Amino acid sequence: MAGAYVGCGHNGAVTSGADSAYFERLGATSFRATDHVGGAWDTATQHVAPALGLMVHAVEADLRSRRDDALVVGRLSFDILGTMPVDVVDIEVAVVRPGRTIELVEARLGHTGRDVVRLRAWLLRPGETSHLAGSAFAALPSPDQTPVWDGTSLWPGGFIGSVDVRRHLHEPGRGTYWVRSRVPLLAGEQVSPLAATAGLFDIANGMVVRADPQHVAFPNVDLTAHLFRAPAPGWVGFDTTVSFGAGGLGVTSTVLHDVDGPVGTMSQALTVRPVSAPSAPR
């Protein structure tokens, strides 16, 4: 079990103790979730966002243990198979497609022997392409130019309460916003900027909602991010559009940013369910 930890979240706030992180390591593959991961649809279950970051951390640690060259993540594709309580989870990592310059790696996060999230990550050899770098994605107003918004005014749960949000809501289902966490991902361990950033990705589905979550449930069953550069630490920017169809399906589409500009794209498939209470059964 990890000992006491004193560190900083993304905004530099000092935190101390294992309970000041989203997860505490219990063993080589097991981790205890803290109250900071409490969900938005159901506060007794985990908001999956920090768990996704933890899985990326596990993939990167496995890569370092196997090889000394530096493959980088080009795609993260998560399938969310169900909900899980705020409890101990386990992560296993395996190489699906080994290669000298390209690998496909799978991580499986489970609770009491049941898979809850599966990740497939493409790892690619980096190269020097600075003379070709560029993107036509529009820049976002900086965090300092974006109004503060209290996400707990719409959503309950420890995870939403652990982050700072600055948001421009253009219309229901369309907006730009910045998010950073006040809580480290894992007590007592350094994690990469990518893992910390990935631990915020899943917040996208709840920041510019098309419908009141008191009356319509719209949980996502997956999340896929494609990256064309590694994100810098700190604020994570989102340029998000939420679309609902007439047959119970939806998509949340996002361009991802850091303070230096766009870093990639992300999409989430939604199941849209009118409800009489703020719950999202699977």
PyMOL commands that set and color helices and strands:
alter all, ss='L'
color gray80, all
select helices_A, chain A and resi 18-20+35-37+48-66+130-132+143-145+151-153+158-161+193-198+201-206
alter helices_A, ss='H'
color red, helices_A
select strands_A, chain A and resi 6-8+14-16+23-25+30-33+72-80+88-97+102-111+114-124+148-149+163-171+174-181+216-217+222-227+236-244+249-258+261-271+273-274
alter strands_A, ss='S'
color yellow, strands_A
deselect
rebuild
show_as cartoon
